[in-house]
Amino acid sequence: MEIKIKELPVYLKNVLINIILFPFWLISIYMYNREMYNTKDFLIIGSLCFCLTVMSSIIITFAFSDEKEEVIMLDQEAIIPSIAIQVIILSSLLFLGYIFKKVTGYYFEYYSFLSVYFGISLLLLYSIKFAGKNNLDKQNTSKTE
């Protein structure tokens, strides 16, 4: 049986693109929550990776969706930059956490790692959606005067 990727629906392609984040979440579980990883209960670990991927994708993709152009959140124009930013944030946090452990001997707890990651994501969402929108409104009003 041959799977033709070009014939897949666009939304299914975008969901499959999100699978790129799974290894990053697995590495974060291995680095910061060794007890969970050592249980070898890969159903729970896989479910956690799936849930974290969905939550982070919704937050970041919402930041790139445009209300004026009615871009759907699972549209390819919004999904590709969303995945790129998520990979950059996750890999940067994993690297910085590893360096922090080597330099100081202390390490992040998994909940701290998730708090920092989603804090950065929400800050990015706020800066793009809300703060950027206010700046555009101020520029538009100053041009009309």
N, CA and C of each residue as an Amber inpcrd file, in Angstrom:
protein
   435
   0.8450000  -1.1820000   0.0000000   0.0000000   0.0000000   0.0000000
   0.8820000   1.2340000   0.0000000   0.6150000   2.0780000  -0.9230000
   1.4220000   3.2850000  -1.0810000   0.6320000   4.4890000  -0.5790000
   1.2790000   5.2800000   0.2500000   0.6470000   6.4940000   0.7630000
   1.1240000   7.6700000  -0.0840000   0.1770000   8.3550000  -0.6840000
   0.5140000   9.5160000  -1.5000000   0.2950000  10.7620000  -0.6600000
   1.3750000  11.4090000  -0.3070000   1.3160000  12.5610000   0.5850000
   0.5890000  13.7300000  -0.0690000   0.7190000  13.8780000  -1.3620000
   0.0630000  14.9970000  -2.0350000  -1.4580000  14.8900000  -1.9980000
  -1.9810000  13.6680000  -1.8420000  -3.4250000  13.4810000  -1.8300000
  -4.0270000  13.5650000  -0.4310000  -3.1830000  13.6760000   0.5940000
  -3.6950000  13.8060000   1.9610000  -4.3500000  15.1700000   2.1460000
  -5.3840000  15.2420000   2.9810000  -5.9660000  16.5580000   3.2700000
  -4.9460000  17.4800000   3.9370000  -5.0970000  18.7620000   3.7100000
  -4.1390000  19.7440000   4.2090000  -4.0460000  19.6990000   5.7310000
  -5.1720000  19.5430000   6.4050000  -5.1660000  19.5530000   7.8670000
  -4.4360000  18.3340000   8.4280000  -4.5590000  17.1950000   7.7530000
  -3.8420000  16.0100000   8.1970000  -2.3380000  16.1850000   8.0090000
  -1.9490000  16.8290000   6.9150000  -0.5250000  17.1210000   6.7060000
   0.0050000  17.9930000   7.8350000  -0.7590000  18.9870000   8.2250000
  -0.3100000  19.8980000   9.2720000  -0.2360000  19.2150000  10.6260000
  -1.1430000  18.3020000  10.8910000  -1.0680000  17.5380000  12.1350000
   0.1620000  16.6460000  12.1150000   0.4660000  16.0670000  10.9750000
   1.6630000  15.2330000  10.8600000   2.9410000  16.0610000  11.0010000
   2.8960000  17.3070000  10.5620000   4.0560000  18.1910000  10.7360000
   4.3220000  18.4240000  12.2180000   3.2640000  18.4820000  13.0190000
   3.4130000  18.7040000  14.4560000   4.1280000  17.5590000  15.1620000
   4.1850000  16.4040000  14.5320000   4.8740000  15.2630000  15.1440000
   6.3680000  15.5500000  15.2900000   6.8650000  16.5380000  14.5780000
   8.2740000  16.9350000  14.7030000   8.6070000  17.2810000  16.1540000
   7.6410000  17.7730000  16.9100000   7.8960000  18.1910000  18.2900000
   8.0160000  17.0350000  19.2700000   7.5410000  15.8560000  18.9190000
   7.5650000  14.7210000  19.8420000   8.9590000  14.4050000  20.3840000
   9.9940000  14.3280000  19.5440000  11.3220000  14.0230000  20.1110000
  11.8090000  15.0690000  21.1030000  11.4600000  16.3280000  20.8890000
  11.8740000  17.3770000  21.8120000  11.2090000  17.1860000  23.1690000
   9.9100000  16.8350000  23.1600000   9.2230000  16.5930000  24.4240000
   9.7770000  15.3400000  25.1080000  10.1110000  14.3140000  24.3220000
  10.7040000  13.1150000  24.9130000  12.0490000  13.4140000  25.5690000
  12.8660000  14.2120000  24.9100000  14.1630000  14.5930000  25.4840000
  13.9560000  15.4050000  26.7470000  12.9540000  16.2910000  26.7430000
  12.7100000  17.0810000  27.9520000  12.2550000  16.1900000  29.1090000
  11.4430000  15.1810000  28.8250000  11.0390000  14.2470000  29.8840000
  12.2530000  13.4710000  30.3780000  13.1050000  13.0610000  29.4680000
  14.3070000  12.3170000  29.8640000  15.2420000  13.1790000  30.7140000
  15.4010000  14.4440000  30.3310000  16.3310000  15.3110000  31.0570000
  15.7810000  15.7850000  32.3990000  14.5060000  16.1250000  32.4570000
  13.9720000  16.8180000  33.6260000  13.0270000  15.9770000  34.4860000
  12.5700000  14.8470000  33.9810000  11.6770000  14.0060000  34.7650000
  12.0960000  12.5480000  34.5830000  13.2780000  12.2450000  35.0560000
  13.8590000  10.9200000  34.8670000  12.9880000   9.8210000  35.4800000
  12.3050000  10.1280000  36.5960000  11.4680000   9.1130000  37.2460000
  10.3540000   8.6410000  36.3110000   9.7190000   9.5830000  35.6190000
   8.6520000   9.2030000  34.6950000   9.2280000   8.4070000  33.5350000
  10.3760000   8.8380000  33.0210000  10.9840000   8.1410000  31.8930000
  11.3880000   6.7170000  32.2800000  11.8740000   6.5300000  33.5040000
  12.3290000   5.2100000  33.9480000  11.1830000   4.2360000  34.1970000
   9.9480000   4.7340000  34.3060000   8.8120000   3.8220000  34.4730000
   8.5480000   3.0310000  33.1980000   9.0520000   3.5250000  32.0740000
   8.8880000   2.8940000  30.7590000   7.4140000   2.6860000  30.3860000
   6.5650000   3.5520000  30.9070000   5.1560000   3.5380000  30.5440000
   4.9790000   4.5020000  29.3670000   5.2510000   4.0040000  28.1770000
   5.3020000   4.8700000  27.0150000   3.9250000   5.3270000  26.5440000
   2.8660000   4.7050000  27.0290000   1.5310000   5.2040000  26.7190000
   1.2960000   6.5420000  27.4060000   1.6690000   6.6430000  28.6740000
   1.5120000   7.9030000  29.4060000   2.4800000   8.9520000  28.8710000
   3.7100000   8.5500000  28.6040000   4.6980000   9.4990000  28.0710000
   4.2710000   9.9970000  26.6910000   3.7910000   9.0980000  25.8420000
   3.3080000   9.4980000  24.5150000   2.0950000  10.4080000  24.6030000
   1.1920000  10.1050000  25.5300000   0.0130000  10.9550000  25.7280000
   0.4120000  12.3450000  26.2060000   1.3610000  12.3950000  27.1190000
   1.8560000  13.6880000  27.6000000   2.5070000  14.4740000  26.4640000
   3.3200000  13.8040000  25.6600000   3.9480000  14.4770000  24.5140000
   2.8960000  14.9960000  23.5400000   1.8580000  14.1980000  23.2940000
   0.7960000  14.6220000  22.3870000   0.0570000  15.8400000  22.9330000
  -0.2860000  15.7940000  24.2230000  -1.0050000  16.9180000  24.8340000
  -0.1710000  18.1930000  24.8370000   1.1130000  18.0720000  25.1650000
   1.9880000  19.2490000  25.1650000   2.1530000  19.8020000  23.7600000
   2.2350000  18.9220000  22.7660000   2.3470000  19.3690000  21.3790000
   1.1020000  20.1250000  20.9580000  -0.0640000  19.5960000  21.2890000
  -1.3190000  20.2510000  20.9030000  -1.4500000  21.6080000  21.5900000
  -1.1720000  21.6500000  22.8970000  -1.2960000  22.9220000  23.6270000
  -0.3300000  23.9720000  23.0950000   0.9230000  23.5940000  22.8910000
   1.8910000  24.5800000  22.4120000   1.5870000  24.9990000  20.9780000
   1.1110000  24.0760000  20.1630000   0.7660000  24.4310000  18.7830000
  -0.4050000  25.4020000  18.7360000  -1.3920000  25.1990000  19.5960000
  -2.5380000  26.1040000  19.6220000  -2.1030000  27.5050000  20.0360000
  -1.2650000  27.5970000  21.0600000  -0.8320000  28.9120000  21.5480000
  -0.0150000  29.6460000  20.4890000   0.9910000  28.9850000  19.9340000
   1.8760000  29.6570000  18.9750000   1.1590000  29.9130000  17.6530000
   0.3550000  28.9760000  17.1910000  -0.3460000  29.1730000  15.9230000
  -1.3700000  30.2920000  16.0340000  -1.9910000  30.4220000  17.2000000
  -2.9330000  31.5230000  17.4030000  -2.2240000  32.8680000  17.2720000
  -0.9610000  32.9200000  17.6710000  -0.2000000  34.1640000  17.5480000
   0.0050000  34.5370000  16.0840000   0.1060000  33.5460000  15.2060000
   0.3660000  33.8210000  13.7960000  -0.8880000  33.8640000  12.9420000
  -2.0440000  33.5410000  13.5150000  -3.2670000  33.6040000  12.7250000
  -3.6930000  35.0600000  12.5910000  -4.1850000  35.3940000  11.4320000
  -4.5720000  36.7690000  11.1440000  -6.0850000  36.8430000  11.0190000
  -6.6900000  37.6910000  11.8330000  -8.1470000  37.7940000  11.8380000
  -8.6740000  38.4740000  10.5780000  -7.9080000  39.4090000  10.0360000
  -8.3650000  40.1340000   8.8560000  -8.3910000  39.2430000   7.6220000
  -7.3720000  38.3720000   7.4900000  -7.3120000  37.4980000   6.3290000
  -8.0220000  36.1730000   6.5580000  -8.5600000  35.9790000   7.7550000
  -9.2620000  34.7670000   8.1350000  -8.4120000  33.5200000   7.8760000
  -7.1670000  33.5560000   8.3140000  -6.2900000  32.3920000   8.1980000
  -6.6980000  31.3990000   9.2700000  -6.9860000  30.1880000   8.8660000
  -7.3820000  29.1500000   9.8060000  -6.1320000  28.6820000  10.5460000
  -6.3070000  28.3270000  11.8280000  -5.1630000  27.9820000  12.6580000
  -4.3920000  26.7860000  12.1300000  -5.0300000  25.8760000  11.4290000
  -4.3230000  24.7210000  10.8930000  -3.8990000  24.9210000   9.4480000
  -3.9440000  26.1510000   8.9730000  -3.5080000  26.4400000   7.6230000
  -1.9920000  26.3980000   7.5570000  -1.4640000  26.0230000   6.4230000
  -0.0260000  25.8270000   6.2850000   0.7580000  27.1260000   6.4590000
   0.1580000  28.2520000   6.1330000   0.8540000  29.5270000   6.2940000
   1.0830000  29.8560000   7.7640000   0.2630000  29.3200000   8.6540000
   0.4160000  29.5710000  10.0840000   1.1680000  28.4430000  10.7780000
   1.0860000  27.2350000  10.2560000   1.6660000  26.0750000  10.9360000
   3.1830000  26.0440000  10.7920000   3.7200000  26.3610000   9.6350000
   5.1720000  26.2550000   9.4140000   5.9470000  27.2140000  10.3230000
   5.6120000  28.5150000  10.3970000   6.3440000  29.3700000  11.3450000
   6.1100000  28.9610000  12.7940000   4.9320000  28.4450000  13.0810000
   4.6260000  27.9920000  14.4370000   5.5510000  26.8580000  14.8490000
   5.7150000  25.8720000  13.9910000   6.6000000  24.7380000  14.2900000
   8.0420000  25.2070000  14.4010000   8.4530000  26.1050000  13.5200000
   9.8370000  26.5980000  13.5710000  10.1190000  27.3010000  14.8990000
   9.1960000  28.1340000  15.3430000   9.4050000  28.8500000  16.6060000
   9.3740000  27.8870000  17.7800000   8.4800000  26.9020000  17.7530000
   8.4270000  25.9310000  18.8380000   9.7160000  25.1160000  18.9250000
  10.2490000  24.7160000  17.7860000  11.5000000  23.9580000  17.7740000
  12.6360000  24.8150000  18.3120000  12.6700000  26.0800000  17.9230000
  13.7310000  26.9790000  18.4070000  13.6340000  27.1670000  19.9180000
  12.4290000  27.4100000  20.4230000  12.2580000  27.6170000  21.8690000
  12.6010000  26.3470000  22.6380000  12.0630000  25.2100000  22.1920000
  12.3270000  23.9560000  22.8940000  13.8010000  23.5870000  22.8790000
  14.4420000  23.6780000  21.7300000  15.8580000  23.3040000  21.6650000
  16.7210000  24.2780000  22.4570000  16.3730000  25.5500000  22.4500000
  17.1290000  26.5230000  23.2450000  16.9910000  26.2460000  24.7350000
  15.7730000  25.9670000  25.1860000  15.5700000  25.6690000  26.6100000
  16.2540000  24.3740000  27.0190000  16.2120000  23.3720000  26.1650000
  16.9020000  22.1180000  26.4810000  18.4090000  22.3420000  26.5870000
  18.9550000  23.1090000  25.6540000  20.3920000  23.3910000  25.6700000
  20.7690000  24.2170000  26.8940000  19.9970000  25.2590000  27.1780000
  20.3060000  26.1010000  28.3380000  20.1460000  25.3300000  29.6510000
  19.1620000  24.4480000  29.7170000  18.9970000  23.6160000  30.9040000
  20.1640000  22.6750000  31.1030000  20.6550000  22.1230000  30.0140000
  21.8190000  21.2360000  30.0890000  23.0630000  22.0040000  30.5350000
  23.2840000  23.1740000  29.9620000  24.4340000  24.0000000  30.3410000
  24.3100000  24.4440000  31.7980000  23.1100000  24.8140000  32.2170000
  22.8760000  25.2370000  33.5950000  23.2290000  24.1190000  34.5650000
  22.8770000  22.8890000  34.2190000  23.1950000  21.7470000  35.0760000
  24.7010000  21.5030000  35.1190000  25.3770000  21.6320000  34.0080000
  26.8300000  21.4110000  33.9680000  27.5910000  22.4900000  34.7280000
  27.1380000  23.7240000  34.6410000  27.8450000  24.8370000  35.2610000
  27.5740000  24.9030000  36.7570000  26.3200000  24.7940000  37.1550000
  25.9710000  25.0000000  38.5680000  25.7660000  23.7090000  39.3540000
  25.5010000  22.6150000  38.6800000  25.2120000  21.3740000  39.3750000
  23.7420000  21.2240000  39.7270000  22.9620000  22.2760000  39.5630000
  21.5160000  22.2210000  39.7970000  20.8130000  21.9490000  38.4760000
  19.6190000  21.4240000  38.5570000  18.8600000  21.2120000  37.3380000
  17.4100000  21.6170000  37.5390000  16.7620000  21.9150000  36.4100000
  15.3480000  22.2880000  36.4320000  14.5060000  21.0690000  36.7840000
  13.4410000  21.3110000  37.4780000  12.3950000  20.3000000  37.5950000
  11.5740000  20.3820000  36.3150000  10.8350000  19.3300000  36.0200000
  10.0700000  19.3020000  34.7800000   8.9870000  20.3760000  34.7630000
   8.3770000  20.6200000  35.9090000   7.3220000  21.6340000  35.9650000
   7.9030000  23.0340000  35.7680000   9.1060000  23.2490000  36.2330000
   9.7700000  24.5370000  35.9920000  10.0560000  24.7130000  34.5060000
  10.5160000  23.6460000  33.8680000  10.7930000  23.6810000  32.4390000
   9.5130000  24.0170000  31.6620000   8.4130000  23.3460000  32.0210000
   7.1470000  23.6130000  31.3330000   6.6590000  25.0340000  31.5970000
   6.8480000  25.5120000  32.8230000   6.4320000  26.8800000  33.1540000
   7.2120000  27.8950000  32.3360000   8.5090000  27.6860000  32.2040000
   9.3350000  28.6130000  31.4110000   8.9330000  28.5440000  29.9480000
   8.7430000  27.3310000  29.4200000   8.3860000  27.1790000  28.0100000
   7.0500000  27.8530000  27.7010000   6.0230000  27.5290000  28.4900000
   4.7110000  28.1160000  28.2050000   4.6700000  29.5900000  28.5820000
   5.4990000  30.0260000  29.5170000   5.6150000  31.4510000  29.8130000
   6.1670000  32.2120000  28.6220000   7.2160000  31.6650000  28.0130000
   7.7820000  32.2820000  26.8010000   6.7490000  32.2740000  25.6770000
   6.0290000  31.1720000  25.5390000   5.0130000  31.0720000  24.4810000
   3.8990000  32.0980000  24.6740000   3.4310000  32.2290000  25.9030000
   2.3660000  33.2040000  26.1730000   2.8640000  34.6400000  26.0370000
   4.1130000  34.8800000  26.4110000   4.7090000  36.1990000  26.2210000
   4.8240000  36.5250000  24.7340000   5.1980000  35.5390000  23.9440000
   5.2630000  35.7150000  22.4990000   3.8720000  35.9810000  21.9300000
   2.8850000  35.2420000  22.4100000   1.5060000  35.4560000  21.9760000
   1.0560000  36.8720000  22.3140000   1.3150000  37.2990000  23.5270000
   0.9140000  38.6490000  23.9440000   1.6180000  39.7110000  23.1070000
   2.9160000  39.5340000  22.8900000   3.6690000  40.5630000  22.1590000
   3.2410000  40.6520000  20.6980000   2.9060000  39.5260000  20.0940000
   2.5130000  39.5500000  18.6800000   1.0540000  39.9890000  18.5250000
   0.1770000  39.3910000  19.3010000  -1.2550000  39.6350000  19.1140000
  -1.7270000  40.9480000  19.6960000  -1.3700000  41.1980000  20.9420000
  -1.9980000  42.3070000  21.6470000  -1.1350000  43.5690000  21.6450000
   0.1310000  43.4620000  21.9820000   0.9870000  44.6470000  21.9960000
   1.2430000  45.1480000  20.5810000   1.4520000  44.2290000  19.6500000
   1.6670000  44.6180000  18.2560000   0.4350000  45.2490000  17.6530000
  -0.7480000  44.7810000  18.0370000  -1.9980000  45.3320000  17.5240000
  -2.1950000  46.7650000  18.0050000  -1.8480000  47.0210000  19.2560000
  -1.9770000  48.3790000  19.7820000  -1.0230000  49.3330000  19.0780000
   0.1710000  48.8790000  18.7830000   1.1290000  49.7320000  18.0710000
   0.6490000  50.0410000  16.6670000   0.0480000  49.0610000  15.9920000
  -0.4790000  49.3140000  14.6470000  -1.6440000  50.2850000  14.7010000
  -2.5040000  50.1730000  15.7160000  -3.6190000  51.1020000  15.8560000
  -3.1220000  52.5110000  16.1070000  -2.0660000  52.6650000  16.9110000
  -1.5210000  53.9920000  17.1800000  -0.8840000  54.5790000  15.9200000
  -0.2180000  53.7260000  15.1020000   0.3820000  54.2190000  13.8760000
  -0.6860000  54.6370000  12.8870000  -1.7590000  53.8680000  12.8130000
  -2.8500000  54.1900000  11.8730000  -3.5560000  55.4910000  12.2660000
  -3.7520000  55.7180000  13.5740000  -4.4210000  56.9480000  13.9910000
  -3.5250000  58.1560000  13.7930000  -2.2140000  57.9900000  13.9410000
  -1.3190000  59.1340000  13.7650000  -1.1860000  59.4790000  12.2750000
  -1.3260000  58.5050000  11.3910000  -1.2630000  58.7730000   9.9540000
  -2.5080000  59.4960000   9.4550000  -3.6510000  59.1890000  10.0600000
  -4.8910000  59.8140000   9.6050000  -5.0070000  61.2640000  10.0670000
  -4.3050000  61.6140000  11.1400000  -4.3810000  62.9890000  11.6510000
  -3.5150000  63.8790000  10.8910000
